Amino acid sequence: MYQTDPPRPPKEVLPTMYDLPSEDPKEPGLPDQFHLLQPSLLDETFRPANYPSDQILVASDLNLYYDPRHTLWYKRPDWFAVLGVPRLYEQRDLRLSYVVWQEGVNPFIVVELLSPGTEKEDLGQTLRDIEQPPTKWEVYERILRIPYYAVFDRYASQFRMFKLDGSRYAEVALQEPRFWMPELELGLGVWQGKYQDIEMSWLRWYDAAGNWIMTPTERLAAQLRAMGVEPDLG
């Protein structure tokens, strides 16, 4: 790099975060800040009314082992939920991974957050060599047969929902960026608001009345306001 006279500040001449992506080309999909915050919001607002909390597992960036014939093969969804399994593995330990042939229950919904390095695979647009493991789409659709598959592109604020129809995923034609799941008595949609002091479009869950389910922090603030106390949660 040539020096200028006078020298320009590093902020002007060195690569920015847009030039230095968080993804390793050899291991695409490593989490950036959004991939940490968005799953947290999904966790905090996922409360199916018809399942006890100790029979719901939610996870993000956790290895999902799916094939007992190839026990080292796994996918790592950005977020997924399993219903009807203990929150703790064998009621005693936090999970190091989710191994379907041990658990006996497949995920009910998977959410993938699009990023440049994984977009084609997330949308089922990649081909693979017959000797290679199946793609993420193939695993969700054909092997685990996960009923619902949601994809969210934060750059375009675009939410797409795919529902298992027979042996294939069919994209749901959404009239608005929301989708109701009667089995959960919950809906998933795009919310414009502030989470963790960051204002943007987020995916979050809503109830049968169409209200966004509150996070624990929001519930505490509402309770304090009901008592006439203005919360200071900063």
N, C-alpha and C positions, 0 to 999 in steps of 0.2 A: 504494500500500500504506500502510495506516495504521500509525503508530508505536504501540507499546505502552509502558506505563510500569510497571515498567522495560522497556527494549527486550529482545526475545527474541533468542537467538543465531541467526545465519543458517541453521545446520543445521536448526533447527526450522521456519523460515518460508519458506525459499527452495526451489525445485523440487529434487527428488532425481534420481538417474540413471533412476529409473522414470518420472519425469515428462518427462525429456529424452532420448528414445531416440536411439540412434546413427544411425538411418536418416533420411535426407532424404526427405520425401514425394515429391519429384520424382525421386529416385534410390534406391529402396528396396533393402535388402540390403547396404548398406555394412558392412564388417566391424566387429564389436565384439570384445572380448577372446576370447570363446569361438570366434568365427569365425576367429581367428588361431591359437589353441592346438589346437583339435580337428583341423584339417587337418595340423598339424605332427605330431601323434601318428599319424595315418593314414600320413603319409609315412614315419615312422621304423619302422613295423611292417609295411609293405607289401613283402614279399619273396617273390614267386612263385618256387617252386623250379624251374620249367621255363622260365624266361626269364633270360638274363644281365642283370646290372644295367645294362649300357650299352645295352640294348634296351628299357628301360622308362622311360616319361615319366610323372611325377606332377606335378600342378599344382593350385593353388588360387587362386581369384579372378583367373584369367587369361582374357582374352577368347578365346572360341571362335567363330571365323568359319565358317559352315556352308553358305552359299548362294552359289555363283559368279554367280548371276543378280542378286543383291543383295549386293554385296561389302561393304557397310558394316553389314549386319545381323550381330549377334553375340549370344551368351549368355555369362554369366560364372558357371560352376558354382562352388559352394563348394569342391568337390574332384573331380578326375577322374583316371583312369589310362588310358594308351594303351600297348598292347603291340606290340612289333615295330617300334618306331621308334627312331632314335638319341636318346640322352638330350640331346645337343646338336644344334641345328638345323644340318643339313648338316655334322655332325661338328665344328663350329667355334664355335658361338655359343649363348648362353643365349637362350631364346625370349622375344620380346616379346609374342607371342600364339600361338595355335594355329589355323592356317588349313588346314582339312581338304582343300581342293582342291589345296594344295601338298604336304601331307604324304602323302595317299593312304591314310591309316588313320584310322578313326573311334575315339573312345574306347570302351573295353570296359566301364567302369563309371563312373557319376556318383553322387556323394553330395551331397545338399542338406540343409542344416541349417535347420530351420524357424525363422522369425522372424515376428512379427506382420505385417510389411509384405509378406512374400512367400509366406506359407503357402498361400493359395488357388492361386496360380500354380504353386507347387511340387507341389501335389497334383492339378493338372489341373482345377481347379474354376473357372477363369476363362474368359469368352468374349471374343472379340476381333472388332473390325470387320474386314471382309474386306480393307480397304485397309491394315491394320496388319500388322506382322511377326507370324509365328506365336508362340504362347506357348512357354515353356520346355518344358513337357510335350510339345507337338507336335513341337518340334525333336528332342528326345531319342527320342521314340517313332516318329515317322513319317518324319522326314527323315534323321537320323543312324542310327536304328535301333540304339541302344545296348543291348546285351544285358541289362545289369543297371542298375537305378536304385534307389538306397537313399535313404531319408528318415529323418532323426533329429530328434526333438523333445526337446531337453534338459530342457524344463520338465516334461514328463510322463514323461521317460525312456522314450520310445516309439520303437522301431525298426521301420520298415516296409520291406519289400523287394518290388520289382516286377521281374518277369522278362518279357522280350519273348516273346510267344506268338503266332506268326503275325505279324499286323500291329498288334497291340495289346499294351499292358502288362497283365499279370495279376498281381494281388497274391498273394504267397506266404503261405499260412497257416502261420505260425511257431508251433511248440509251445513254444519258448523264444526269447529274443531273440538268436538266432544263425542264420547262414545259410552253408552250405558251397557253394563254387563249384569244381566239379571241374576246370574248365579252368585255374584258377589254382593248384590244390592249396592253396587258402587259404580260410579262412572269415572272415566279418565279423560282429561281435556287440557287445553292450553289456557293458562291463567297469566294475565299481565299484572305483575305486582312486584313487591319488594320482599325478597327472602335473603336473610343474612346480610341485610343492608344493601342488596344489589337489586336494582330495578331492571326487569327484563321479562321476557316470556318464559314461563316455566310449565312443565307438566305437573299436574297435581290431581288428586282424587276429589270427587264431589259426591254428595248424598242424593237420596231420592227426590228431595225438594229442589235440587239444582244448586245447593249451597256448597261452596268450597269447604272441605273439611279442614278445621283449624289445626295448626301445629300446637304442641304443648305450650310454647311461648305465647302464641296468640290466645289460647284459652286462658292462660294465667292473666294476660292483660285484660281480657274481657271480664274476668271475675273481679279484678281489682277495680275496674271502671264501674261495675255494677254496685260496688261497695262505696263508690264516690271517691276512689283513690286513683289519681292519675299515675299510671305505672312508669317507672324509670328502669327499663330493662337493658339499657346500654351497658 
